Each structure stands twice: as structure tokens, then as C-alpha cells.
């Protein structure tokens, strides 16, 4: 349980500054609402005008959450976004029944 990203980290030099992800166990729309309302972090959710890509990723029909990093995005903005994602991911993890060993 955690966060699933949809990007090729090993090819970071040839990537656009976009990060798509899902919080495991949480609908992307709910995750986006939480990031916006609870943490004041801007993001987009859904299929991002690319339904066939989401179909191939297995994220259709809900899609994913997307951060787009631009020229005016600061390191503090990126760190705030990462921290904001950790909070609901931890809540989902805590709600999951634990497997007994």
C-alpha cells in the first residue's frame, strides 16, 4: 500500500515535468479533492485527455492524479506536494485490515 507512479524514472532526462500517480486504495478524484481542500495543493485528476494511455496503464476509467511542474514551481512547492500525498496514503494504509501472521 502506498503510492503508484506512472513514469519512467530511469529515463528522467527525456521526460516532461509531469508526474502522474494514484494513492493505492483511493479514487483519484477523492485524492485530488483532499490535496486541494486539506493541503492547498493544486493538481488535476482523471484521464487527462489521454483515455487510451490510461487504458494501457490499467487506470481507466478513473485515471490518475497529475502534478505538472512549471517554471515558477519552487522546491518548496514540490516538497509540499510530496508531503500532502503522504498524509492520505498513510490514512488509507491505516484503514486496511492487517494480515495476521
N, CA, C and O atoms as CSV, one atom per row, in Angstrom:
chain,resi,resn,atom,element,x,y,z
A,1,UNK,N,N,0.837,-1.180,0.000
A,1,UNK,CA,C,0.000,0.000,0.000
A,1,UNK,C,C,0.875,1.234,0.000
A,1,UNK,O,O,1.882,1.306,0.704
A,2,UNK,N,N,0.477,2.186,-0.789
A,2,UNK,CA,C,1.239,3.418,-0.863
A,2,UNK,C,C,0.813,4.239,-2.049
A,2,UNK,O,O,-0.372,4.507,-2.249
A,3,UNK,N,N,1.789,4.633,-2.832
A,3,UNK,CA,C,1.559,5.467,-3.999
A,3,UNK,C,C,2.166,4.774,-5.209
A,3,UNK,O,O,3.313,4.328,-5.173
A,4,UNK,N,N,1.390,4.689,-6.272
A,4,UNK,CA,C,1.870,4.134,-7.538
A,4,UNK,C,C,2.090,5.286,-8.495
A,4,UNK,O,O,1.177,6.074,-8.742
A,5,UNK,N,N,3.309,5.391,-9.044
A,5,UNK,CA,C,3.605,6.423,-10.031
A,5,UNK,C,C,3.593,5.811,-11.416
A,5,UNK,O,O,3.861,4.622,-11.585
A,6,UNK,N,N,3.283,6.624,-12.395
A,6,UNK,CA,C,3.227,6.188,-13.787
A,6,UNK,C,C,4.200,7.032,-14.606
A,6,UNK,O,O,3.796,7.907,-15.372
A,7,UNK,N,N,5.473,6.756,-14.430
A,7,UNK,CA,C,6.506,7.451,-15.199
A,7,UNK,C,C,7.753,6.579,-15.215
A,7,UNK,O,O,7.951,5.729,-14.347
A,8,UNK,N,N,8.578,6.808,-16.211
A,8,UNK,CA,C,9.822,6.051,-16.343
A,8,UNK,C,C,10.945,6.820,-15.661
A,8,UNK,O,O,11.573,7.687,-16.268
A,9,UNK,N,N,11.189,6.503,-14.416
A,9,UNK,CA,C,12.207,7.207,-13.642
A,9,UNK,C,C,13.588,7.053,-14.281
A,9,UNK,O,O,14.391,7.985,-14.259
A,10,UNK,N,N,13.863,5.879,-14.849
A,10,UNK,CA,C,15.191,5.648,-15.424
A,10,UNK,C,C,15.460,6.524,-16.642
A,10,UNK,O,O,16.617,6.677,-17.034
A,11,UNK,N,N,14.447,7.095,-17.242
A,11,UNK,CA,C,14.627,7.944,-18.417
A,11,UNK,C,C,14.242,9.389,-18.096
A,11,UNK,O,O,13.621,10.059,-18.921
A,12,UNK,N,N,14.598,9.864,-16.931
A,12,UNK,CA,C,14.146,11.170,-16.456
A,12,UNK,C,C,14.651,12.317,-17.332
A,12,UNK,O,O,14.001,13.360,-17.396
A,13,UNK,N,N,15.792,12.153,-18.007
A,13,UNK,CA,C,16.324,13.227,-18.853
A,13,UNK,C,C,15.431,13.519,-20.057
A,13,UNK,O,O,15.472,14.623,-20.601
A,14,UNK,N,N,14.643,12.566,-20.470
A,14,UNK,CA,C,13.801,12.729,-21.656
A,14,UNK,C,C,12.325,12.836,-21.296
A,14,UNK,O,O,11.475,12.428,-22.088
A,15,UNK,N,N,12.003,13.364,-20.145
A,15,UNK,CA,C,10.624,13.431,-19.669
A,15,UNK,C,C,10.147,14.873,-19.577
A,15,UNK,O,O,10.940,15.805,-19.443
A,16,UNK,N,N,8.849,15.027,-19.651
A,16,UNK,CA,C,8.254,16.325,-19.366
A,16,UNK,C,C,8.078,16.429,-17.849
A,16,UNK,O,O,8.066,15.405,-17.165
A,17,UNK,N,N,7.942,17.633,-17.316
A,17,UNK,CA,C,7.822,17.774,-15.858
A,17,UNK,C,C,6.404,17.491,-15.362
A,17,UNK,O,O,5.765,18.341,-14.742
A,18,UNK,N,N,5.933,16.287,-15.646
A,18,UNK,CA,C,4.596,15.860,-15.239
A,18,UNK,C,C,4.741,14.547,-14.473
A,18,UNK,O,O,5.453,13.639,-14.901
A,19,UNK,N,N,4.066,14.465,-13.350
A,19,UNK,CA,C,4.076,13.239,-12.557
A,19,UNK,C,C,2.638,12.790,-12.375
A,19,UNK,O,O,1.820,13.511,-11.804
A,20,UNK,N,N,2.332,11.594,-12.862
A,20,UNK,CA,C,1.005,11.004,-12.665
A,20,UNK,C,C,1.132,9.901,-11.637
A,20,UNK,O,O,2.103,9.144,-11.635
A,21,UNK,N,N,0.143,9.816,-10.764
A,21,UNK,CA,C,0.201,8.829,-9.688
A,21,UNK,C,C,-1.197,8.538,-9.176
A,21,UNK,O,O,-2.148,9.265,-9.464
A,22,UNK,N,N,-1.300,7.471,-8.420
A,22,UNK,CA,C,-2.506,7.153,-7.666
A,22,UNK,C,C,-2.115,6.763,-6.266
A,22,UNK,O,O,-1.067,6.157,-6.043
A,23,UNK,N,N,-2.960,7.112,-5.328
A,23,UNK,CA,C,-2.798,6.644,-3.957
A,23,UNK,C,C,-3.546,5.328,-3.884
A,23,UNK,O,O,-4.764,5.287,-4.062
A,24,UNK,N,N,-2.820,4.256,-3.622
A,24,UNK,CA,C,-3.409,2.920,-3.610
A,24,UNK,C,C,-4.604,2.877,-2.657
A,24,UNK,O,O,-4.498,3.248,-1.488
A,25,UNK,N,N,-5.745,2.416,-3.184
A,25,UNK,CA,C,-6.948,2.292,-2.365
A,25,UNK,C,C,-7.798,3.545,-2.299
A,25,UNK,O,O,-8.787,3.577,-1.567
A,26,UNK,N,N,-7.433,4.586,-3.053
A,26,UNK,CA,C,-8.202,5.833,-3.034
A,26,UNK,C,C,-8.510,6.251,-4.474
A,26,UNK,O,O,-7.627,6.241,-5.331
A,27,UNK,N,N,-9.754,6.613,-4.730
A,27,UNK,CA,C,-10.135,7.093,-6.047
A,27,UNK,C,C,-9.351,8.369,-6.370
A,27,UNK,O,O,-9.200,9.225,-5.498
A,28,UNK,N,N,-8.848,8.516,-7.604
A,28,UNK,CA,C,-8.081,9.711,-7.940
A,28,UNK,C,C,-8.838,11.022,-7.699
A,28,UNK,O,O,-8.237,12.009,-7.276
A,29,UNK,N,N,-10.136,11.043,-7.961
A,29,UNK,CA,C,-10.913,12.266,-7.729
A,29,UNK,C,C,-10.934,12.617,-6.245
A,29,UNK,O,O,-10.805,13.787,-5.883
A,30,UNK,N,N,-11.094,11.621,-5.391
A,30,UNK,CA,C,-11.070,11.855,-3.942
A,30,UNK,C,C,-9.692,12.342,-3.511
A,30,UNK,O,O,-9.576,13.268,-2.709
A,31,UNK,N,N,-8.651,11.714,-4.045
A,31,UNK,CA,C,-7.285,12.125,-3.699
A,31,UNK,C,C,-7.045,13.579,-4.110
A,31,UNK,O,O,-6.476,14.358,-3.345
A,32,UNK,N,N,-7.477,13.939,-5.313
A,32,UNK,CA,C,-7.311,15.310,-5.771
A,32,UNK,C,C,-8.060,16.304,-4.912
A,32,UNK,O,O,-7.546,17.381,-4.609
A,33,UNK,N,N,-9.268,15.953,-4.518
A,33,UNK,CA,C,-10.045,16.821,-3.626
A,33,UNK,C,C,-9.326,17.011,-2.299
A,33,UNK,O,O,-9.239,18.127,-1.787
A,34,UNK,N,N,-8.813,15.925,-1.747
A,34,UNK,CA,C,-8.085,16.011,-0.470
A,34,UNK,C,C,-6.849,16.892,-0.595
A,34,UNK,O,O,-6.583,17.719,0.277
A,35,UNK,N,N,-6.093,16.717,-1.675
A,35,UNK,CA,C,-4.885,17.525,-1.868
A,35,UNK,C,C,-5.244,19.011,-1.969
A,35,UNK,O,O,-4.539,19.863,-1.428
A,36,UNK,N,N,-6.326,19.311,-2.655
A,36,UNK,CA,C,-6.760,20.692,-2.830
A,36,UNK,C,C,-7.310,21.280,-1.537
A,36,UNK,O,O,-6.830,22.310,-1.064
A,37,UNK,N,N,-8.307,20.631,-0.976
A,37,UNK,CA,C,-9.032,21.184,0.176
A,37,UNK,C,C,-8.205,21.140,1.458
A,37,UNK,O,O,-8.140,22.128,2.189
A,38,UNK,N,N,-7.579,20.007,1.731
A,38,UNK,CA,C,-6.876,19.846,3.003
A,38,UNK,C,C,-5.459,20.422,3.003
A,38,UNK,O,O,-4.948,20.816,4.051
A,39,UNK,N,N,-4.823,20.470,1.825
A,39,UNK,CA,C,-3.412,20.848,1.780
A,39,UNK,C,C,-3.113,22.027,0.841
A,39,UNK,O,O,-1.966,22.462,0.742
A,40,UNK,N,N,-4.131,22.538,0.161
A,40,UNK,CA,C,-3.956,23.659,-0.764
A,40,UNK,C,C,-2.903,23.353,-1.837
A,40,UNK,O,O,-2.098,24.210,-2.205
A,41,UNK,N,N,-2.931,22.113,-2.325
A,41,UNK,CA,C,-2.012,21.667,-3.369
A,41,UNK,C,C,-2.805,21.494,-4.659
A,41,UNK,O,O,-3.781,20.745,-4.699
A,42,UNK,N,N,-2.383,22.188,-5.710
A,42,UNK,CA,C,-3.069,22.118,-6.995
A,42,UNK,C,C,-2.655,20.871,-7.759
A,42,UNK,O,O,-1.472,20.538,-7.828
A,43,UNK,N,N,-3.633,20.189,-8.330
A,43,UNK,CA,C,-3.384,19.005,-9.150
A,43,UNK,C,C,-4.567,18.826,-10.089
A,43,UNK,O,O,-5.580,19.517,-9.973
A,44,UNK,N,N,-4.425,17.902,-11.007
A,44,UNK,CA,C,-5.508,17.545,-11.908
A,44,UNK,C,C,-5.783,16.062,-11.730
A,44,UNK,O,O,-4.885,15.288,-11.399
A,45,UNK,N,N,-7.026,15.676,-11.952
A,45,UNK,CA,C,-7.383,14.260,-11.839
A,45,UNK,C,C,-8.153,13.823,-13.076
A,45,UNK,O,O,-8.701,14.648,-13.806
A,46,UNK,N,N,-8.186,12.526,-13.299
A,46,UNK,CA,C,-8.976,11.985,-14.392
A,46,UNK,C,C,-8.122,11.361,-15.472
A,46,UNK,O,O,-7.046,10.826,-15.206
A,47,UNK,N,N,-8.618,11.436,-16.697
A,47,UNK,CA,C,-7.961,10.789,-17.835
A,47,UNK,C,C,-7.021,11.723,-18.593
A,47,UNK,O,O,-6.311,11.265,-19.487
A,48,UNK,N,N,-6.993,13.004,-18.271
A,48,UNK,CA,C,-6.040,13.970,-18.823
A,48,UNK,C,C,-6.015,13.979,-20.350
A,48,UNK,O,O,-4.944,14.081,-20.948
A,49,UNK,N,N,-7.159,13.877,-20.973
A,49,UNK,CA,C,-7.282,13.861,-22.441
A,49,UNK,C,C,-6.492,12.727,-23.078
A,49,UNK,O,O,-6.094,12.821,-24.239
A,50,UNK,N,N,-6.266,11.661,-22.327
A,50,UNK,CA,C,-5.484,10.534,-22.841
A,50,UNK,C,C,-6.101,9.200,-22.396
A,50,UNK,O,O,-5.444,8.408,-21.720
A,51,UNK,N,N,-7.372,8.952,-22.777
A,51,UNK,CA,C,-8.029,7.735,-22.286
A,51,UNK,C,C,-7.347,6.451,-22.739
A,51,UNK,O,O,-7.370,5.459,-22.011
A,52,UNK,N,N,-6.743,6.443,-23.921
A,52,UNK,CA,C,-6.084,5.219,-24.380
A,52,UNK,C,C,-4.815,4.925,-23.581
A,52,UNK,O,O,-4.480,3.766,-23.339
A,53,UNK,N,N,-4.122,5.969,-23.179
A,53,UNK,CA,C,-2.950,5.777,-22.318
A,53,UNK,C,C,-3.387,5.183,-20.988
A,53,UNK,O,O,-2.756,4.258,-20.476
A,54,UNK,N,N,-4.468,5.716,-20.433
A,54,UNK,CA,C,-4.953,5.190,-19.155
A,54,UNK,C,C,-5.461,3.752,-19.306
A,54,UNK,O,O,-5.309,2.938,-18.395
A,55,UNK,N,N,-6.053,3.450,-20.437
A,55,UNK,CA,C,-6.479,2.065,-20.678
A,55,UNK,C,C,-5.266,1.139,-20.680
A,55,UNK,O,O,-5.317,0.045,-20.118
A,56,UNK,N,N,-4.174,1.575,-21.312
A,56,UNK,CA,C,-2.978,0.721,-21.362
A,56,UNK,C,C,-2.292,0.621,-20.006
A,56,UNK,O,O,-1.657,-0.391,-19.710
A,57,UNK,N,N,-2.412,1.655,-19.180
A,57,UNK,CA,C,-1.836,1.621,-17.839
A,57,UNK,C,C,-2.701,0.843,-16.849
A,57,UNK,O,O,-2.244,0.468,-15.769
A,58,UNK,N,N,-3.955,0.608,-17.231
A,58,UNK,CA,C,-4.880,-0.063,-16.316
A,58,UNK,C,C,-5.517,0.887,-15.316
A,58,UNK,O,O,-6.055,0.443,-14.302
A,59,UNK,N,N,-5.464,2.187,-15.585
A,59,UNK,CA,C,-6.042,3.164,-14.665
A,59,UNK,C,C,-7.409,3.687,-15.121
A,59,UNK,O,O,-8.039,4.472,-14.412
A,60,UNK,N,N,-7.865,3.257,-16.293
A,60,UNK,CA,C,-9.193,3.660,-16.773
A,60,UNK,C,C,-10.248,2.883,-15.993
A,60,UNK,O,O,-9.971,1.746,-15.612
A,61,UNK,N,N,-11.401,3.403,-15.737
A,61,UNK,CA,C,-11.923,4.681,-16.212
A,61,UNK,C,C,-11.639,5.860,-15.278
A,61,UNK,O,O,-11.930,7.000,-15.638
A,62,UNK,N,N,-11.080,5.619,-14.092
A,62,UNK,CA,C,-10.897,6.714,-13.125
A,62,UNK,C,C,-9.708,7.607,-13.454
A,62,UNK,O,O,-9.741,8.803,-13.162
A,63,UNK,N,N,-8.660,7.055,-14.052
A,63,UNK,CA,C,-7.489,7.847,-14.389
A,63,UNK,C,C,-6.489,7.933,-13.256
A,63,UNK,O,O,-6.264,6.962,-12.533
A,64,UNK,N,N,-5.895,9.097,-13.109
A,64,UNK,CA,C,-4.858,9.290,-12.096
A,64,UNK,C,C,-4.869,10.731,-11.614
A,64,UNK,O,O,-5.633,11.567,-12.097
A,65,UNK,N,N,-4.001,10.993,-10.650
A,65,UNK,CA,C,-3.749,12.349,-10.178
A,65,UNK,C,C,-2.494,12.815,-10.900
A,65,UNK,O,O,-1.578,12.023,-11.124
A,66,UNK,N,N,-2.441,14.088,-11.265
A,66,UNK,CA,C,-1.282,14.586,-12.003
A,66,UNK,C,C,-0.799,15.901,-11.412
A,66,UNK,O,O,-1.572,16.834,-11.194
A,67,UNK,N,N,0.508,15.945,-11.160
A,67,UNK,CA,C,1.189,17.197,-10.838
A,67,UNK,C,C,1.923,17.651,-12.079
A,67,UNK,O,O,2.608,16.852,-12.718
A,68,UNK,N,N,1.795,18.915,-12.433
A,68,UNK,CA,C,2.546,19.500,-13.539
A,68,UNK,C,C,3.468,20.553,-12.955
A,68,UNK,O,O,3.015,21.525,-12.350
A,69,UNK,N,N,4.754,20.355,-13.138
A,69,UNK,CA,C,5.748,21.242,-12.564
A,69,UNK,C,C,6.178,22.232,-13.639
A,69,UNK,O,O,6.554,21.842,-14.744
A,70,UNK,N,N,6.118,23.519,-13.302
A,70,UNK,CA,C,6.431,24.553,-14.277
A,70,UNK,C,C,7.597,25.424,-13.851
A,70,UNK,O,O,8.244,25.174,-12.834
A,71,UNK,N,N,7.849,26.439,-14.640
A,71,UNK,CA,C,8.987,27.329,-14.419
A,71,UNK,C,C,8.914,28.055,-13.075
A,71,UNK,O,O,9.947,28.401,-12.501
A,72,UNK,N,N,7.721,28.282,-12.579
A,72,UNK,CA,C,7.579,29.015,-11.326
A,72,UNK,C,C,7.320,28.103,-10.132
A,72,UNK,O,O,7.049,28.584,-9.032
A,73,UNK,N,N,7.402,26.803,-10.339
A,73,UNK,CA,C,7.253,25.844,-9.242
A,73,UNK,C,C,8.564,25.817,-8.466
A,73,UNK,O,O,9.635,25.645,-9.046
A,74,UNK,N,N,8.471,25.988,-7.163
A,74,UNK,CA,C,9.672,26.008,-6.327
A,74,UNK,C,C,9.912,24.643,-5.701
A,74,UNK,O,O,9.040,23.774,-5.705
A,75,UNK,N,N,11.107,24.477,-5.167
A,75,UNK,CA,C,11.417,23.245,-4.416
A,75,UNK,C,C,10.434,23.089,-3.260
A,75,UNK,O,O,9.999,21.975,-2.968
A,76,UNK,N,N,10.082,24.177,-2.606
A,76,UNK,CA,C,9.116,24.127,-1.501
A,76,UNK,C,C,7.757,23.642,-1.987
A,76,UNK,O,O,7.077,22.904,-1.275
A,77,UNK,N,N,7.351,24.045,-3.193
A,77,UNK,CA,C,6.088,23.572,-3.765
A,77,UNK,C,C,6.125,22.057,-3.958
A,77,UNK,O,O,5.173,21.354,-3.618
A,78,UNK,N,N,7.234,21.564,-4.508
A,78,UNK,CA,C,7.374,20.126,-4.751
A,78,UNK,C,C,7.364,19.366,-3.433
A,78,UNK,O,O,6.702,18.335,-3.317
A,79,UNK,N,N,8.087,19.863,-2.447
A,79,UNK,CA,C,8.123,19.205,-1.137
A,79,UNK,C,C,6.752,19.227,-0.468
A,79,UNK,O,O,6.360,18.249,0.169
A,80,UNK,N,N,6.022,20.326,-0.606
A,80,UNK,CA,C,4.668,20.405,-0.040
A,80,UNK,C,C,3.746,19.404,-0.722
A,80,UNK,O,O,2.927,18.766,-0.060
A,81,UNK,N,N,3.870,19.262,-2.032
A,81,UNK,CA,C,3.068,18.278,-2.762
A,81,UNK,C,C,3.357,16.872,-2.302
A,81,UNK,O,O,2.437,16.085,-2.077
A,82,UNK,N,N,4.640,16.544,-2.159
A,82,UNK,CA,C,5.016,15.197,-1.701
A,82,UNK,C,C,4.501,14.932,-0.296
A,82,UNK,O,O,3.984,13.850,-0.019
A,83,UNK,N,N,4.636,15.902,0.587
A,83,UNK,CA,C,4.132,15.743,1.953
A,83,UNK,C,C,2.620,15.574,1.968
A,83,UNK,O,O,2.082,14.777,2.736
A,84,UNK,N,N,1.942,16.331,1.113
A,84,UNK,CA,C,0.482,16.238,1.043
A,84,UNK,C,C,0.037,14.859,0.574
A,84,UNK,O,O,-0.978,14.349,1.048
A,85,UNK,N,N,0.767,14.251,-0.340
A,85,UNK,CA,C,0.415,12.907,-0.824
A,85,UNK,C,C,0.638,11.873,0.269
A,85,UNK,O,O,-0.135,10.922,0.381
A,86,UNK,N,N,1.666,12.039,1.064
A,86,UNK,CA,C,1.963,11.065,2.129
A,86,UNK,C,C,0.838,10.946,3.152
A,86,UNK,O,O,0.559,9.849,3.636
A,87,UNK,N,N,0.190,12.056,3.485
A,87,UNK,CA,C,-0.841,12.035,4.533
A,87,UNK,C,C,-2.034,11.147,4.168
A,87,UNK,O,O,-2.347,10.238,4.937
A,88,UNK,N,N,-2.718,11.361,3.030
A,88,UNK,CA,C,-3.837,10.458,2.724
A,88,UNK,C,C,-3.380,9.027,2.437
A,88,UNK,O,O,-4.123,8.081,2.699
A,89,UNK,N,N,-2.172,8.857,1.905
A,89,UNK,CA,C,-1.669,7.493,1.666
A,89,UNK,C,C,-1.523,6.750,2.988
A,89,UNK,O,O,-1.842,5.564,3.076
A,90,UNK,N,N,-1.041,7.446,4.016
A,90,UNK,CA,C,-0.904,6.831,5.338
A,90,UNK,C,C,-2.270,6.500,5.933
A,90,UNK,O,O,-2.434,5.465,6.578
A,91,UNK,N,N,-3.255,7.382,5.716
A,91,UNK,CA,C,-4.605,7.123,6.234
A,91,UNK,C,C,-5.201,5.876,5.598
A,91,UNK,O,O,-5.817,5.062,6.286
A,92,UNK,N,N,-5.025,5.721,4.296
A,92,UNK,CA,C,-5.554,4.538,3.602
A,92,UNK,C,C,-4.874,3.291,4.149
A,92,UNK,O,O,-5.527,2.275,4.390
A,93,UNK,N,N,-3.569,3.368,4.344
A,93,UNK,CA,C,-2.813,2.229,4.869
A,93,UNK,C,C,-3.318,1.836,6.249
A,93,UNK,O,O,-3.433,0.648,6.553
A,94,UNK,N,N,-3.623,2.828,7.091
A,94,UNK,CA,C,-4.110,2.560,8.447
A,94,UNK,C,C,-5.502,1.955,8.451
A,94,UNK,O,O,-5.836,1.193,9.359
A,95,UNK,N,N,-6.333,2.278,7.447
A,95,UNK,CA,C,-7.692,1.742,7.371
A,95,UNK,C,C,-7.720,0.295,6.920
A,95,UNK,O,O,-8.688,-0.417,7.188
A,96,UNK,N,N,-6.683,-0.149,6.246
A,96,UNK,CA,C,-6.631,-1.518,5.717
A,96,UNK,C,C,-6.506,-2.519,6.842
A,96,UNK,O,O,-5.726,-2.311,7.772
A,97,UNK,N,N,-7.271,-3.616,6.775
A,97,UNK,CA,C,-7.097,-4.652,7.788
A,97,UNK,C,C,-5.705,-5.270,7.660
A,97,UNK,O,O,-5.222,-5.531,6.558
A,98,UNK,N,N,-5.096,-5.490,8.773
A,98,UNK,CA,C,-3.755,-6.086,8.771
A,98,UNK,C,C,-3.868,-7.597,8.654
A,98,UNK,O,O,-4.766,-8.219,9.220
A,99,UNK,N,N,-2.939,-8.167,7.907
A,99,UNK,CA,C,-2.910,-9.617,7.787
A,99,UNK,C,C,-2.271,-10.227,9.021
A,99,UNK,O,O,-1.222,-9.767,9.472
A,100,UNK,N,N,-2.883,-11.237,9.559
A,100,UNK,CA,C,-2.295,-11.901,10.708
A,100,UNK,C,C,-1.219,-12.863,10.246
A,100,UNK,O,O,-1.313,-13.443,9.164
A,101,UNK,N,N,-0.205,-13.030,11.065
A,101,UNK,CA,C,0.900,-13.921,10.687
A,101,UNK,C,C,0.929,-15.127,11.559
A,101,UNK,O,O,1.790,-15.990,11.391
